[in-house]
């Protein structure tokens, strides 16, 4: 059986306790590899390596850091097929999706942040006739990056690339559920000439490994994407240590559809925003609100298109919906479908576990539920699967109440051709990102993050560089007394 290794100080290493966890192929429900069950000692070793590497890496020129990171980006692109296959086997997502989205975005992350760091500038402020102030930005030192299982390489690189670009060294913990592409990335980094200790990747369970990053005195910042529950624990222990913390957590995102929308474009995009990656994207629109005058038309068309989605082997191009990531998550999603029924919901499409193509994995039909109140558990808790609810509304005021009636505030999607309405609603919706007449269209220069229980801080663009650096003001007096 294939064994994944930790990557510490430029070397591939077994966990010190020689313990491993089973790694499953979700489409088959079978163990296919082993991932390190690392412990605190492994993390201590990685942090020490990162600390030792920091002085040289922080003083490395931007041009040299750019060269190495571009080499990593190019190698990701050159290994597209192998990385996409590993991502599909590890996570259950369709292979075509990994090829089209996940792996290209990972390469783009390195390319964008390597290039953006070359343009990252500081500010100056003149006090006329007295002094000039300017801002220096220094890398923090050792930073911790913890990424989730739903977009494994996509979000892993989203965190480590900006941290490396501005001169930090990184200790990263990918999800133990989907670690394979992070392991393959460590090989790419070694081949690209990234100096030893600059990036260290430690695999294992969060409470044994990731938790160390929140408490260790040599780790100056933690960037985390995952559940609100774990994010809350990180904040609780990191705050008294005055660590910088960026938390991108859960979502229960509204998709608001007005009657004046471009119906066909909206319908196709809503299908994608509901069920892409088996609904396992923090930005999926799981609460669909439709203006009453087109509700019946929408319901009929949406149900028909959803029933046409093929649930199948992730390795087959014709499969639109793959397997969910784990047995535990599969059981959670199915339990919420039952909860929705008990809360008065009617299943319009899906609602069942299936075993397509003779596979014995964790597959769930894309599911549409009608008749739920906005404040019920199925509409308030993050299910994070191929499950959406639909509900009619009469007015802007009513749907705004629904949209904001959640503890989460990550993203929202708004469909209307009325420009004034779009601006009004976008201003009032409580979420970190609002898409108007589109979904998941991302410019890497823009800030990304959530409000309320969806997060603290912002990633992306210059916001990421600001998070991973410390600002210092220098004031030089040049005139007068």
C-alpha positions as CSV (number, residue, x, y, z in Angstrom):
1,X,0.0,0.0,0.0
2,X,1.2,3.5,-0.9
3,X,2.4,5.5,2.1
4,X,2.4,9.3,2.1
5,X,5.4,11.0,3.8
6,X,5.7,14.2,5.7
7,X,7.9,16.9,4.1
8,X,10.1,18.5,6.7
9,X,13.3,20.5,6.1
10,X,13.3,19.5,2.4
11,X,13.2,15.8,3.1
12,X,10.5,13.1,3.0
13,X,10.0,11.6,6.4
14,X,7.9,9.0,8.1
15,X,6.0,10.1,11.2
16,X,8.2,9.7,14.2
17,X,5.8,7.3,16.0
18,X,5.5,5.3,12.7
19,X,1.7,5.5,12.9
20,X,-0.6,5.9,9.9
21,X,-4.2,6.5,9.1
22,X,-6.2,4.8,6.4
23,X,-6.8,6.9,3.3
24,X,-10.1,6.0,1.4
25,X,-11.2,6.2,-2.2
26,X,-14.7,7.7,-1.7
27,X,-16.0,6.3,-5.0
28,X,-15.1,2.7,-3.9
29,X,-15.4,3.0,-0.2
30,X,-12.0,1.3,0.1
31,X,-8.7,2.0,1.7
32,X,-6.1,2.7,-1.0
33,X,-3.2,4.4,0.8
34,X,-1.9,5.4,4.2
35,X,-1.3,9.0,5.5
36,X,0.9,9.8,8.5
37,X,-0.8,10.0,11.9
38,X,1.7,12.6,12.9
39,X,2.0,13.9,16.5
40,X,3.3,17.0,18.3
41,X,6.9,15.9,17.9
42,X,6.6,15.9,14.1
43,X,5.1,19.4,14.2
44,X,7.8,20.6,16.5
45,X,10.4,19.3,14.1
46,X,8.7,21.1,11.2
47,X,8.4,24.4,13.1
48,X,12.1,24.2,14.1
49,X,13.0,23.7,10.4
50,X,10.9,26.6,9.3
51,X,12.4,28.9,12.0
52,X,15.9,28.0,10.9
53,X,15.1,28.6,7.2
54,X,13.4,32.0,7.9
55,X,16.4,34.3,8.0
56,X,17.8,33.3,4.6
57,X,14.4,33.1,2.9
58,X,13.2,36.5,4.3
59,X,16.3,38.1,2.9
60,X,16.1,36.3,-0.5
61,X,15.3,38.8,-3.2
62,X,11.8,39.1,-4.6
63,X,13.2,38.2,-8.0
64,X,14.6,34.9,-6.7
65,X,11.4,34.0,-4.8
66,X,9.5,34.8,-7.9
67,X,11.7,32.5,-10.0
68,X,11.2,29.6,-7.7
69,X,7.5,30.1,-7.3
70,X,7.0,30.3,-11.1
71,X,9.0,27.1,-11.4
72,X,6.5,25.5,-9.0
73,X,3.6,26.8,-11.0
74,X,5.0,25.5,-14.2
75,X,5.5,22.1,-12.7
76,X,2.0,22.0,-11.4
77,X,0.8,22.7,-15.0
78,X,3.1,20.1,-16.4
79,X,1.7,17.5,-14.0
80,X,-1.9,18.4,-14.6
81,X,-3.1,14.9,-15.4
82,X,-1.4,13.2,-12.5
83,X,-2.5,15.8,-10.0
84,X,-6.1,15.8,-11.2
85,X,-6.3,12.0,-11.1
86,X,-4.9,12.0,-7.5
87,X,-7.4,14.7,-6.5
88,X,-10.3,12.8,-8.0
89,X,-9.3,9.5,-6.4
90,X,-8.8,11.2,-3.0
91,X,-11.9,13.4,-2.9
92,X,-14.5,11.7,-5.1
93,X,-14.9,14.7,-7.4
94,X,-15.2,14.2,-11.1
95,X,-11.9,14.0,-12.9
96,X,-12.9,16.5,-15.5
97,X,-13.7,19.0,-12.7
98,X,-10.2,18.6,-11.1
99,X,-8.6,19.1,-14.5
100,X,-10.7,22.1,-15.4
101,X,-10.7,23.9,-12.0
102,X,-8.7,22.6,-9.1
103,X,-5.3,22.0,-10.6
104,X,-5.2,25.0,-12.9
105,X,-6.2,27.2,-10.0
106,X,-3.4,25.8,-7.9
107,X,-0.9,26.8,-10.6
108,X,-2.6,30.2,-10.9
109,X,-2.2,30.8,-7.2
110,X,1.6,30.4,-7.3
111,X,1.8,32.4,-10.5
112,X,-0.4,35.2,-9.2
113,X,1.2,35.7,-5.8
114,X,4.7,35.3,-7.1
115,X,4.0,38.1,-9.6
116,X,2.0,40.3,-7.3
117,X,4.7,40.3,-4.7
118,X,7.0,42.0,-7.2
119,X,4.5,44.9,-7.3
120,X,3.6,45.0,-3.6
121,X,4.5,48.6,-2.6
122,X,4.4,50.6,0.7
123,X,2.9,54.0,1.4
124,X,4.5,57.3,2.2
125,X,2.9,60.4,3.7
126,X,4.5,63.8,3.8
127,X,3.9,66.2,6.6
128,X,4.6,69.4,4.6
129,X,7.8,71.1,5.6
130,X,8.3,68.8,8.6
131,X,8.7,65.1,8.0
132,X,8.2,62.2,5.7
133,X,6.5,59.0,6.9
134,X,6.9,55.7,5.0
135,X,5.7,52.1,5.7
136,X,7.9,49.1,5.8
137,X,6.4,45.6,5.6
138,X,8.3,42.7,7.1
139,X,7.4,39.0,6.8
140,X,6.2,37.6,10.1
141,X,8.4,34.6,10.4
142,X,7.0,31.0,10.7
143,X,3.3,30.9,9.8
144,X,0.8,28.0,9.9
145,X,-1.6,27.2,7.1
146,X,-4.4,24.7,7.7
147,X,-6.5,23.8,4.6
148,X,-9.7,21.7,4.2
149,X,-10.6,18.6,2.2
150,X,-13.1,20.0,-0.3
151,X,-10.7,21.8,-2.6
152,X,-7.5,20.2,-1.5
153,X,-4.7,21.6,-3.7
154,X,-6.7,24.7,-4.7
155,X,-7.1,26.0,-1.2
156,X,-3.7,24.6,0.1
157,X,-1.8,26.7,-2.5
158,X,-4.2,29.7,-1.9
159,X,-2.7,29.9,1.6
160,X,0.9,29.0,1.2
161,X,1.7,30.9,-2.0
162,X,1.2,34.5,-0.6
163,X,2.9,33.5,2.7
164,X,6.0,32.3,0.8
165,X,5.9,35.2,-1.7
166,X,6.5,37.9,1.0
167,X,9.2,36.0,2.7
168,X,7.6,33.8,5.4
169,X,8.4,30.2,6.0
170,X,5.4,27.9,6.3
171,X,4.3,24.9,8.3
172,X,1.2,23.5,6.5
173,X,-1.3,20.9,7.5
174,X,-3.5,19.6,4.7
175,X,-6.7,17.6,5.5
176,X,-5.9,14.0,6.5
177,X,-9.0,13.1,4.4
178,X,-7.5,14.4,1.1
179,X,-3.7,14.7,1.5
180,X,-2.4,13.2,-1.7
181,X,-2.0,16.3,-3.9
182,X,-0.3,18.1,-1.0
183,X,2.2,15.2,-0.9
184,X,2.7,15.5,-4.6
185,X,3.2,19.2,-4.3
186,X,6.1,18.6,-1.8
187,X,7.8,16.7,-4.6
188,X,7.3,19.5,-7.0
189,X,8.7,22.1,-4.6
190,X,11.8,20.0,-4.0
191,X,12.3,19.7,-7.8
192,X,11.8,23.4,-8.3
193,X,14.6,24.2,-5.9
194,X,12.6,25.6,-2.9
195,X,15.2,25.8,-0.1
196,X,14.9,23.2,2.7
197,X,12.7,24.3,5.5
198,X,10.9,27.1,3.7
199,X,7.8,24.9,3.2
200,X,7.1,22.0,5.6
201,X,4.0,19.8,5.2
202,X,2.9,17.7,8.1
203,X,0.0,15.2,7.7
204,X,-2.3,14.0,10.4
205,X,-5.3,14.7,12.6
206,X,-6.0,18.3,13.5
207,X,-6.0,17.9,17.3
208,X,-2.5,16.3,17.2
209,X,-0.9,18.5,14.5
210,X,-2.9,21.6,13.5
211,X,-3.6,22.5,17.1
212,X,0.1,22.9,17.7
213,X,0.2,25.8,15.3
214,X,-2.3,27.7,17.3
215,X,-0.3,27.4,20.6
216,X,3.4,27.3,19.5
217,X,5.3,30.5,20.4
218,X,7.4,30.4,17.2
219,X,4.3,30.4,14.9
220,X,3.4,34.0,14.4
221,X,0.1,33.6,12.4
222,X,-2.4,30.9,11.5
223,X,-4.5,30.9,8.3
224,X,-7.3,28.4,8.6
225,X,-10.1,27.3,6.3
226,X,-12.6,24.8,7.7
227,X,-15.6,24.5,10.0
228,X,-16.8,27.2,12.3
229,X,-16.4,24.9,15.3
230,X,-12.7,24.4,14.7
231,X,-12.2,28.0,13.8
232,X,-13.7,29.0,17.1
233,X,-11.3,26.8,19.0
234,X,-8.3,28.2,17.1
235,X,-9.4,31.8,17.9
236,X,-9.9,30.9,21.6
237,X,-6.3,29.6,22.0
238,X,-4.5,31.9,19.6
239,X,-6.0,35.2,20.9
240,X,-4.2,35.2,24.3
241,X,-0.9,34.6,22.5
242,X,-1.5,37.6,20.2
243,X,-1.1,35.6,17.0
244,X,-2.5,36.9,13.8
245,X,-5.5,34.8,12.8
246,X,-7.4,34.5,9.5
247,X,-10.4,32.2,9.7
248,X,-12.5,31.3,6.6
249,X,-15.3,29.1,7.9
250,X,-18.8,27.9,7.2
251,X,-21.5,29.2,4.9
252,X,-25.3,28.8,4.3
253,X,-25.4,31.0,1.2
254,X,-28.5,32.5,-0.3
255,X,-29.2,32.4,-4.0
256,X,-31.8,35.2,-4.7
257,X,-33.6,35.0,-8.0
258,X,-35.8,37.9,-9.2
259,X,-38.3,37.6,-12.0
260,X,-36.5,39.9,-14.4
261,X,-33.4,37.7,-14.5
262,X,-31.9,36.1,-17.6
263,X,-33.8,32.9,-16.9
264,X,-31.7,30.4,-18.9
265,X,-28.4,31.8,-17.7
266,X,-29.7,31.8,-14.2
267,X,-31.0,28.2,-14.4
268,X,-27.7,26.8,-15.7
269,X,-25.6,28.7,-13.2
270,X,-28.0,27.7,-10.3
271,X,-27.6,24.1,-11.2
272,X,-23.8,24.5,-10.9
273,X,-23.9,26.7,-7.8
274,X,-26.1,24.1,-6.1
275,X,-24.3,20.8,-6.9
276,X,-20.8,21.6,-8.1
277,X,-18.3,19.3,-6.4
278,X,-21.3,17.5,-4.8
279,X,-22.3,20.7,-3.1
280,X,-19.0,20.6,-1.1
281,X,-17.9,24.1,-1.8
282,X,-18.2,26.7,0.9
283,X,-19.6,29.1,-1.7
284,X,-22.5,26.9,-3.0
285,X,-25.9,28.5,-2.8
286,X,-27.8,26.1,-0.7
287,X,-30.8,28.3,0.1
288,X,-32.6,29.3,-3.2
289,X,-35.1,32.1,-3.0
290,X,-37.3,32.7,-6.1
291,X,-39.6,35.6,-6.7
292,X,-43.2,34.2,-6.5
293,X,-44.2,35.2,-10.1
294,X,-41.7,32.8,-11.6
295,X,-41.5,30.3,-8.8
296,X,-43.5,27.5,-10.5
297,X,-41.6,27.9,-13.8
298,X,-38.3,27.8,-11.9
299,X,-39.3,24.8,-9.8
300,X,-40.3,22.7,-12.8
301,X,-37.2,23.6,-14.9
302,X,-34.8,23.2,-11.9
303,X,-36.2,19.8,-10.9
304,X,-36.1,18.6,-14.5
305,X,-32.4,19.6,-15.0
306,X,-31.4,18.3,-11.6
307,X,-32.9,14.9,-12.4
308,X,-30.8,14.8,-15.6
309,X,-27.5,15.1,-13.7
310,X,-25.6,11.8,-13.9
311,X,-24.3,10.5,-10.6
312,X,-21.4,8.2,-11.5
313,X,-17.8,7.1,-11.5
314,X,-15.7,10.2,-11.0
315,X,-13.2,9.0,-13.6
316,X,-15.9,9.0,-16.3
317,X,-16.4,12.2,-18.3
318,X,-20.1,11.7,-18.4
319,X,-20.4,11.9,-14.6
320,X,-21.7,15.2,-13.4
321,X,-21.9,14.3,-9.7
322,X,-19.2,12.2,-8.0
323,X,-18.9,10.7,-4.5
324,X,-19.0,12.8,-1.3
325,X,-15.6,12.8,0.5
326,X,-16.1,10.3,3.4
327,X,-18.4,7.8,5.0
328,X,-18.9,10.1,8.0
329,X,-19.8,13.0,5.8
330,X,-22.1,10.8,3.7
331,X,-24.0,9.8,6.8
332,X,-24.2,13.4,8.0
333,X,-25.8,14.5,4.6
334,X,-28.3,11.7,4.6
335,X,-29.2,12.5,8.2
336,X,-30.0,16.1,7.2
337,X,-32.2,14.9,4.4
338,X,-34.2,13.0,7.1
339,X,-34.2,16.1,9.4
340,X,-35.6,18.2,6.5
341,X,-38.4,15.6,6.0
342,X,-39.2,15.8,9.7
343,X,-39.4,19.6,9.5
344,X,-42.0,19.4,6.8
345,X,-39.9,19.4,3.7
346,X,-40.9,17.7,0.5
347,X,-38.3,16.1,-1.6
348,X,-38.7,17.2,-5.2
349,X,-35.7,15.5,-6.6
350,X,-33.1,13.1,-5.3
351,X,-33.0,12.4,-1.6
352,X,-31.4,9.0,-1.8
353,X,-28.1,7.2,-1.6
354,X,-27.1,5.4,-4.8
355,X,-24.5,3.0,-6.0
356,X,-23.8,3.8,-9.6
357,X,-21.7,1.8,-12.0
358,X,-21.4,-1.1,-9.6
359,X,-19.3,1.0,-7.2
360,X,-19.6,0.6,-3.4
361,X,-18.8,4.3,-2.6
362,X,-20.5,7.2,-1.0
363,X,-22.8,8.7,-3.6
364,X,-25.9,10.8,-2.9
365,X,-28.4,12.0,-5.5
366,X,-28.6,15.8,-6.0
367,X,-31.5,16.8,-3.8
368,X,-34.1,19.6,-3.9
369,X,-36.3,20.2,-0.9
370,X,-39.4,22.4,-0.8
371,X,-41.7,23.6,2.0
372,X,-39.1,24.4,4.7
373,X,-39.2,27.5,6.9
374,X,-36.1,29.6,6.7
375,X,-35.4,29.1,10.4
376,X,-35.5,25.3,10.5
377,X,-32.3,23.3,11.0
378,X,-32.0,22.2,7.4
379,X,-32.0,25.8,6.4
380,X,-29.7,27.1,9.2
381,X,-27.1,24.4,9.5
382,X,-24.3,23.9,7.0
383,X,-25.0,20.5,5.3
384,X,-22.2,20.9,2.8
385,X,-23.5,18.3,0.3
386,X,-25.7,18.1,-2.8
387,X,-28.8,19.4,-1.0
388,X,-30.6,22.7,-1.6
389,X,-33.9,24.1,-0.5
390,X,-36.2,26.3,-2.6
391,X,-38.6,28.9,-1.3
392,X,-40.8,31.7,-3.0
393,X,-40.7,35.4,-1.9
394,X,-42.8,38.5,-2.7
395,X,-40.6,41.5,-2.1
396,X,-37.0,42.7,-1.7
397,X,-37.6,43.4,2.0
398,X,-38.9,39.8,2.6
399,X,-36.0,38.1,0.8
400,X,-33.4,40.3,2.4
401,X,-34.7,39.1,5.7
402,X,-34.4,35.5,4.6
403,X,-30.9,36.0,3.2
404,X,-29.6,37.7,6.3
405,X,-31.5,35.4,8.6
406,X,-28.5,33.1,9.2
407,X,-25.5,33.1,11.5
408,X,-23.3,32.8,8.4
409,X,-22.3,35.4,6.0
410,X,-19.9,34.1,3.4
411,X,-21.4,34.7,0.0
412,X,-24.6,35.4,-1.8
413,X,-25.8,35.3,-5.4
414,X,-28.3,37.8,-6.8
415,X,-30.1,37.4,-10.2
416,X,-31.7,40.6,-11.6
417,X,-31.4,42.8,-14.6
418,X,-32.4,45.9,-12.5
419,X,-29.2,47.8,-11.8
420,X,-30.6,49.8,-9.0
421,X,-31.9,46.7,-7.3
422,X,-28.6,45.0,-7.7
423,X,-26.8,47.9,-5.9
424,X,-29.4,48.1,-3.2
425,X,-29.4,44.4,-2.4
426,X,-25.6,44.1,-2.6
427,X,-25.2,46.9,-0.1
428,X,-27.7,45.3,2.4
429,X,-26.8,41.6,2.1
430,X,-24.6,40.5,5.0
431,X,-21.9,38.5,3.3
432,X,-18.3,38.9,2.3
433,X,-18.9,38.5,-1.4
434,X,-22.0,39.1,-3.5
435,X,-22.2,37.8,-7.1
436,X,-24.6,39.5,-9.4
437,X,-25.7,37.4,-12.4
438,X,-22.8,35.0,-12.0
439,X,-21.3,32.6,-9.5
440,X,-17.8,31.6,-8.5
441,X,-16.2,34.2,-10.8
442,X,-13.1,35.0,-8.9
443,X,-10.5,37.7,-9.5
444,X,-7.4,36.8,-7.4
445,X,-6.8,40.5,-6.8
446,X,-10.0,40.9,-4.7
447,X,-10.4,40.3,-1.0
448,X,-12.1,37.1,0.1
449,X,-13.7,36.2,3.4
450,X,-16.9,36.1,5.4
451,X,-18.9,38.0,8.0
452,X,-20.5,36.7,11.2
453,X,-19.8,33.0,11.9
454,X,-18.3,32.7,8.4
455,X,-15.0,34.2,9.3
456,X,-12.5,36.7,10.5
457,X,-10.0,38.4,8.2
458,X,-9.6,38.5,4.4
459,X,-7.5,36.4,2.0
460,X,-6.7,37.2,-1.6
461,X,-4.8,39.9,-3.4
462,X,-3.0,42.5,-1.3
463,X,-5.1,41.5,1.7
464,X,-3.2,38.2,1.9
465,X,0.1,40.1,1.8
466,X,-1.1,42.5,4.5
467,X,-2.0,39.5,6.7
468,X,1.3,37.8,6.2
469,X,3.4,40.9,6.9
470,X,3.9,43.3,9.8
471,X,3.6,47.0,9.1
472,X,6.2,49.4,10.5
473,X,5.9,53.2,10.2
474,X,9.2,55.2,9.8
475,X,9.0,59.0,10.4
476,X,11.9,61.1,9.3
477,X,12.0,64.7,10.5
478,X,13.7,67.0,8.0
479,X,12.6,70.6,8.6
480,X,12.0,73.2,11.3
481,X,12.6,72.5,15.0
